[in-house]
Amino acid sequence: MSPTESHRPPLHLAVALDGAGWHPAAWRAEDARPGELFTAGYWADLVAEAERGLLDLVTFEDTLALQSADPTTPDDRTDQVRGRLDAVLVASRVAPLSSRIGLVPTTNVTHTEPFHLSTALATLDFTSQGRAGWRPQLSSRADDAAHFGRRTTPRLTHDDVQDSDAISKRLAPLFDEAADVVEVVRRLWDSWEDDAEIRSTATGRFLDRDRLHPIDFHGEHFAVRGPSITPRPPQGQPPVAVLAHARIPYELAAKGADLVFVTPHSPAGTAAILAEVATAGAAVGRSPDRPLRVFADLLVFLDDRSGEAARQRDRLDELNGEPLRSDAEIFTGTPAELADLLLDRRTAGLDGFRLRPGRLPHDLVAVARGLVPELQRRGAFRTAYTARTLRGHLGLPRPASRYTADRAG
């Protein structure tokens, strides 16, 4: 262990799970399992591997439309994975098959009712015994809206996609709505006080009705009376994670999230993004008592043999007909080389990293069985789980219900 690492807090690691991996041709990799993508066993195996590596959490990707190589509209490609399982239901299925790792599904907040989201995620927290998280995601695609027929959303152009600030400005109303959804979900989680359930067979009282609270939310986009139909989750508030690339989404994270995923591509970029996140927190008046964890995303291809990961990535690029592109930095190399990069980047002030495996299960196995032992040898990562909840892994205290405080006051 280096003297420098011994004085740093432990590094946090997460993995983002998506289909056969983050490369569009990953389903054609040598050890891919394309015939199992829509089976519970496939996802259970991935989560078990991540938990074997003592990772803080896994995220499950989700969308309301088929995957597309074009970020603005559906495509007609048939040589890439299309179709996916519902992220919340996948997380719920693997919850009883795992014991420590955090489970963070992605859900759409543009076309989904916040009341339904709150109960589904609270239920996941119960079934996982306090390991649920949530990644809210908005949608700007017209084909998403067409599935519901209740509204239209502004279609992004290819010029918009090249400019994250332009995207944020065009989608500002959707970000405002997303902030309201997060606020409503959080209020609903609080709407049952922790001791609302009496469960006394002697007196015949199951519930103290005075400890259930209407939230009476009235916003521009919807109104929700509450209370929830689901008791307060074991964590009180399951951690909320937001993927952000620019000022407006940074402010969304600062308003309502516990964890933000960012996408720097260099040490200087890391420092600049951390400064923007801090500025966003000040702009929305976030209290210093509410820590916001910051993880950097990296898309990774790993192999113990020098140069082999690059050769495999090149092969997948050839099968796909074009080089891989990503909003996140792409790393190709050995687990030891990735450890060097992570430890160097975190000196800017990052709390951790969310790794996107280019190929599943190959690169996830390399993370759990190659990268993690390398970080452990350097004294930078845990050698055993020390907490049982996702909030515990992230070092976040369990908050009291706001309505308990209101009633006490």
HUBELSUL-V379896 format. One record per residue. N is the residue number from 1. RES is the residue in one letter. D_CENTER is the distance of its C-alpha to the mean C-alpha in whole Angstrom. Layout:
# HUBELSUL-V379896
N&RES&D_CENTER / N&RES&D_CENTER
This chain:
# HUBELSUL-V379896
1&M&30 / 2&S&31 / 3&P&32 / 4&T&29 / 5&E&27 / 6&S&28 / 7&H&28 / 8&R&24 / 9&P&21 / 10&P&20 / 11&L&17 / 12&H&13 / 13&L&12 / 14&A&9 / 15&V&9 / 16&A&7 / 17&L&10 / 18&D&12 / 19&G&15 / 20&A&18 / 21&G&16 / 22&W&15 / 23&H&19 / 24&P&20 / 25&A&23 / 26&A&21 / 27&W&22 / 28&R&26 / 29&A&25 / 30&E&28 / 31&D&26 / 32&A&23 / 33&R&23 / 34&P&24 / 35&G&26 / 36&E&23 / 37&L&20 / 38&F&20 / 39&T&21 / 40&A&20 / 41&G&21 / 42&Y&20 / 43&W&16 / 44&A&18 / 45&D&19 / 46&L&16 / 47&V&14 / 48&A&18 / 49&E&18 / 50&A&15 / 51&E&16 / 52&R&19 / 53&G&18 / 54&L&17 / 55&L&13 / 56&D&11 / 57&L&8 / 58&V&7 / 59&T&5 / 60&F&7 / 61&E&8 / 62&D&11 / 63&T&13 / 64&L&16 / 65&A&19 / 66&L&20 / 67&Q&18 / 68&S&20 / 69&A&22 / 70&D&22 / 71&P&20 / 72&T&22 / 73&T&24 / 74&P&24 / 75&D&26 / 76&D&28 / 77&R&27 / 78&T&28 / 79&D&27 / 80&Q&23 / 81&V&21 / 82&R&21 / 83&G&20 / 84&R&17 / 85&L&16 / 86&D&14 / 87&A&11 / 88&V&12 / 89&L&15 / 90&V&14 / 91&A&12 / 92&S&15 / 93&R&17 / 94&V&16 / 95&A&16 / 96&P&20 / 97&L&20 / 98&S&18 / 99&S&19 / 100&R&17 / 101&I&13 / 102&G&10 / 103&L&9 / 104&V&5 / 105&P&7 / 106&T&6 / 107&T&10 / 108&N&12 / 109&V&14 / 110&T&17 / 111&H&19 / 112&T&17 / 113&E&19 / 114&P&18 / 115&F&20 / 116&H&19 / 117&L&15 / 118&S&16 / 119&T&18 / 120&A&16 / 121&L&13 / 122&A&16 / 123&T&18 / 124&L&15 / 125&D&15 / 126&F&19 / 127&T&18 / 128&S&16 / 129&Q&18 / 130&G&16 / 131&R&13 / 132&A&11 / 133&G&7 / 134&W&6 / 135&R&5 / 136&P&8 / 137&Q&9 / 138&L&13 / 139&S&16 / 140&S&19 / 141&R&20 / 142&A&24 / 143&D&23 / 144&D&20 / 145&A&23 / 146&A&26 / 147&H&24 / 148&F&25 / 149&G&28 / 150&R&27 / 151&R&26 / 152&T&26 / 153&T&24 / 154&P&25 / 155&R&25 / 156&L&23 / 157&T&26 / 158&H&26 / 159&D&27 / 160&D&24 / 161&V&21 / 162&Q&23 / 163&D&23 / 164&S&19 / 165&D&22 / 166&A&23 / 167&I&21 / 168&S&19 / 169&K&23 / 170&R&23 / 171&L&20 / 172&A&21 / 173&P&22 / 174&L&19 / 175&F&17 / 176&D&19 / 177&E&19 / 178&A&15 / 179&A&16 / 180&D&19 / 181&V&16 / 182&V&14 / 183&E&17 / 184&V&19 / 185&V&16 / 186&R&17 / 187&R&20 / 188&L&20 / 189&W&19 / 190&D&21 / 191&S&24 / 192&W&25 / 193&E&27 / 194&D&26 / 195&D&30 / 196&A&30 / 197&E&31 / 198&I&34 / 199&R&35 / 200&S&39 / 201&T&41 / 202&A&44 / 203&T&43 / 204&G&42 / 205&R&39 / 206&F&35 / 207&L&34 / 208&D&35 / 209&R&34 / 210&D&35 / 211&R&31 / 212&L&29 / 213&H&29 / 214&P&29 / 215&I&26 / 216&D&28 / 217&F&26 / 218&H&28 / 219&G&26 / 220&E&27 / 221&H&24 / 222&F&25 / 223&A&26 / 224&V&25 / 225&R&28 / 226&G&26 / 227&P&26 / 228&S&24 / 229&I&25 / 230&T&23 / 231&P&23 / 232&R&21 / 233&P&18 / 234&P&19 / 235&Q&17 / 236&G&18 / 237&Q&15 / 238&P&12 / 239&P&9 / 240&V&8 / 241&A&5 / 242&V&7 / 243&L&7 / 244&A&11 / 245&H&14 / 246&A&17 / 247&R&19 / 248&I&18 / 249&P&14 / 250&Y&15 / 251&E&17 / 252&L&14 / 253&A&12 / 254&A&15 / 255&K&16 / 256&G&14 / 257&A&11 / 258&D&11 / 259&L&8 / 260&V&8 / 261&F&8 / 262&V&11 / 263&T&13 / 264&P&17 / 265&H&19 / 266&S&22 / 267&P&23 / 268&A&24 / 269&G&21 / 270&T&19 / 271&A&22 / 272&A&22 / 273&I&18 / 274&L&18 / 275&A&21 / 276&E&20 / 277&V&17 / 278&A&20 / 279&T&22 / 280&A&20 / 281&G&19 / 282&A&23 / 283&A&24 / 284&V&22 / 285&G&23 / 286&R&21 / 287&S&22 / 288&P&23 / 289&D&22 / 290&R&18 / 291&P&17 / 292&L&14 / 293&R&12 / 294&V&12 / 295&F&10 / 296&A&12 / 297&D&11 / 298&L&13 / 299&L&15 / 300&V&17 / 301&F&20 / 302&L&22 / 303&D&25 / 304&D&28 / 305&R&31 / 306&S&31 / 307&G&30 / 308&E&29 / 309&A&26 / 310&A&27 / 311&R&30 / 312&Q&27 / 313&R&25 / 314&D&28 / 315&R&29 / 316&L&26 / 317&D&26 / 318&E&30 / 319&L&29 / 320&N&27 / 321&G&30 / 322&E&28 / 323&P&26 / 324&L&22 / 325&R&20 / 326&S&17 / 327&D&15 / 328&A&14 / 329&E&17 / 330&I&18 / 331&F&20 / 332&T&23 / 333&G&25 / 334&T&25 / 335&P&23 / 336&A&25 / 337&E&25 / 338&L&21 / 339&A&22 / 340&D&24 / 341&L&22 / 342&L&19 / 343&L&22 / 344&D&23 / 345&R&20 / 346&R&19 / 347&T&23 / 348&A&22 / 349&G&20 / 350&L&16 / 351&D&15 / 352&G&13 / 353&F&11 / 354&R&9 / 355&L&11 / 356&R&11 / 357&P&14 / 358&G&17 / 359&R&19 / 360&L&18 / 361&P&19 / 362&H&21 / 363&D&18 / 364&L&16 / 365&V&20 / 366&A&21 / 367&V&18 / 368&A&19 / 369&R&22 / 370&G&23 / 371&L&21 / 372&V&20 / 373&P&24 / 374&E&25 / 375&L&22 / 376&Q&24 / 377&R&27 / 378&R&27 / 379&G&26 / 380&A&22 / 381&F&20 / 382&R&21 / 383&T&23 / 384&A&22 / 385&Y&20 / 386&T&21 / 387&A&19 / 388&R&18 / 389&T&16 / 390&L&12 / 391&R&14 / 392&G&16 / 393&H&14 / 394&L&13 / 395&G&17 / 396&L&16 / 397&P&19 / 398&R&19 / 399&P&20 / 400&A&23 / 401&S&23 / 402&R&25 / 403&Y&27 / 404&T&29 / 405&A&29 / 406&D&31 / 407&R&33 / 408&A&34 / 409&G&35
